C-alpha cells in the first residue's frame, strides 16, 4: 500500500473513531455496535469474525475495551499508523469533554434536571450494551461448551 493511500485510510480511521468516541455515552461496551457497523458493515475493513476476535482480545488485555478495539481495528486496517490514529480518535473526544465538563459539572451536580438526564443516559447505555451482547451471541458458534462457558462467566 502506498504512503499516500495509508495516510488517507489512517485519517479516515481517526475521523470515524473520533465520531464514535464523541457521540457514544457509556464506555467501550456501548461503542461495540458502532465499531461493528462502521468497520464491518460500512467500510468492510474487517469481518464479523474479526470483530468477535478483536473484542475477545480487547477484553483480555489491560486497558479500556474501546481503546483496545480501536487499536486492533486500526492495526488490521492500516498497521501501526492506523492503530495510532484510531486510538487517538477514540480517546481525544472523551479527554476533551471530561476536561471541559469536570469544572462545569461541579456547579450543577445537585441540580435535579441534571440528575434526571444522567439517569436517562444510563438507561440508554444499558440498551446499547444489551444490543451488543445480543449481536455477539447471535453471531457466535453455539455448542455445549459455549453454553457452559457463558453460564459460568455469568455466574462468576
C-alpha positions as CSV (number, residue, x, y, z in Angstrom):
1,X,0.0,0.0,0.0
2,X,1.4,3.4,-1.0
3,X,2.1,6.0,1.7
4,X,-0.5,8.4,0.3
5,X,-3.2,5.7,0.5
6,X,-2.1,4.7,4.0
7,X,-2.3,8.3,5.2
8,X,-5.8,8.6,3.7
9,X,-7.0,5.4,5.4
10,X,-5.4,6.5,8.7
11,X,-7.1,9.9,8.5
12,X,-10.4,8.1,7.8
13,X,-9.8,5.8,10.8
14,X,-9.2,8.9,13.0
15,X,-12.3,10.6,11.9
16,X,-14.6,7.6,12.3
17,X,-13.2,6.7,15.7
18,X,-13.4,10.3,16.7
19,X,-17.1,10.4,15.9
20,X,-17.6,7.1,17.8
21,X,-15.8,8.5,20.8
22,X,-17.6,11.8,20.6
23,X,-21.2,10.6,20.3
24,X,-21.2,7.5,22.5
25,X,-22.1,7.5,26.2
26,X,-21.4,4.6,28.4
27,X,-17.9,3.5,27.6
28,X,-16.4,0.7,25.4
29,X,-19.3,-1.8,25.5
30,X,-21.6,0.9,24.2
31,X,-19.2,1.6,21.4
32,X,-19.0,-2.0,20.2
33,X,-22.1,-1.9,18.0
34,X,-20.9,1.4,16.4
35,X,-17.4,0.0,15.7
36,X,-19.0,-3.1,14.2
37,X,-21.3,-1.1,12.0
38,X,-18.5,1.2,10.7
39,X,-15.7,-1.3,10.4
40,X,-17.6,-4.3,9.2
41,X,-20.8,-3.2,7.5
42,X,-19.9,0.2,6.0
43,X,-16.2,0.1,5.4
44,X,-15.6,-3.7,5.2
45,X,-12.2,-3.2,6.8
46,X,-12.7,-6.4,9.0
47,X,-15.2,-9.2,9.1
48,X,-17.8,-10.2,11.7
49,X,-15.4,-13.0,12.8
50,X,-12.6,-10.5,13.1
51,X,-14.7,-8.2,15.3
52,X,-15.5,-11.2,17.6
53,X,-11.8,-11.9,17.9
54,X,-10.9,-8.3,18.4
55,X,-13.5,-8.0,21.2
56,X,-12.2,-11.2,22.9
57,X,-8.6,-9.9,22.7
58,X,-9.6,-6.4,23.8
59,X,-11.4,-7.8,26.9
60,X,-8.5,-10.0,27.9
61,X,-5.8,-7.3,27.5
62,X,-5.2,-4.5,30.0
63,X,-7.0,-1.2,29.3
64,X,-10.4,0.0,28.2
65,X,-12.1,-2.2,25.7
66,X,-12.9,0.8,23.3
67,X,-9.3,1.8,23.1
68,X,-8.1,-1.7,22.7
69,X,-10.7,-2.4,20.0
70,X,-9.9,0.8,18.1
71,X,-6.2,-0.1,18.3
72,X,-6.8,-3.6,16.9
73,X,-9.1,-2.4,14.1
74,X,-6.7,0.3,13.2
75,X,-3.8,-2.1,13.1
76,X,-5.7,-4.6,11.0
77,X,-6.7,-1.8,8.6
78,X,-3.5,0.2,8.3
79,X,-0.8,-1.1,10.5
80,X,0.9,0.9,13.3
81,X,-0.2,4.2,11.7
82,X,-3.8,3.0,11.7
83,X,-3.7,1.9,15.3
84,X,-2.3,5.2,16.5
85,X,-4.9,7.2,14.5
86,X,-7.8,5.0,15.6
87,X,-6.7,5.1,19.2
88,X,-6.2,8.9,19.2
89,X,-9.6,9.3,17.5
90,X,-11.5,7.3,20.1
91,X,-9.6,8.9,23.1
92,X,-9.5,12.5,22.2
93,X,-13.2,13.4,22.4
94,X,-13.6,11.8,25.9
95,X,-10.5,13.5,27.1
96,X,-11.6,16.9,25.8
97,X,-15.1,16.6,27.0
98,X,-14.1,15.4,30.5
99,X,-11.6,18.2,30.8
100,X,-14.3,20.8,29.9
101,X,-17.2,19.3,31.8
102,X,-15.3,18.5,35.1
103,X,-15.2,22.1,36.1
104,X,-18.7,22.9,35.0
105,X,-20.4,19.8,36.4
106,X,-19.4,20.7,40.0
107,X,-21.5,23.7,39.8
108,X,-24.6,21.8,38.6
109,X,-24.3,18.3,40.2
110,X,-27.0,19.0,42.7
111,X,-29.5,20.2,40.0
112,X,-32.5,17.8,39.8
113,X,-32.7,18.1,36.0
114,X,-29.0,17.2,35.6
115,X,-29.5,14.1,37.8
116,X,-32.6,13.1,35.7
117,X,-30.6,13.5,32.5
118,X,-27.8,11.2,33.7
119,X,-30.4,8.6,34.8
120,X,-31.8,8.7,31.3
121,X,-28.4,8.3,29.8
122,X,-27.7,5.3,31.9
123,X,-30.9,3.6,30.6
124,X,-29.8,4.3,27.0
125,X,-26.3,2.9,27.7
126,X,-27.9,-0.3,29.1
127,X,-29.9,-0.7,25.9
128,X,-26.7,-0.4,23.8
129,X,-24.8,-2.9,25.9
130,X,-27.7,-5.4,25.6
131,X,-27.8,-4.9,21.9
132,X,-24.1,-5.6,21.6
133,X,-24.4,-8.7,23.8
134,X,-27.3,-10.0,21.7
135,X,-25.5,-9.3,18.4
136,X,-22.4,-11.1,19.6
137,X,-24.5,-14.0,20.9
138,X,-26.3,-14.3,17.6
139,X,-23.1,-14.5,15.6
140,X,-21.1,-16.8,17.9
141,X,-20.9,-20.6,17.5
142,X,-23.3,-22.4,19.7
143,X,-22.5,-25.7,21.3
144,X,-22.5,-27.3,24.8
145,X,-19.0,-25.9,25.7
146,X,-20.1,-22.4,24.6
147,X,-23.2,-22.5,26.8
148,X,-21.2,-23.8,29.8
149,X,-18.6,-21.1,29.5
150,X,-21.3,-18.5,29.1
151,X,-23.2,-19.7,32.2
152,X,-20.0,-19.9,34.2
153,X,-19.0,-16.4,33.2
154,X,-22.5,-15.1,34.1
155,X,-22.4,-16.8,37.5
156,X,-19.0,-15.6,38.3
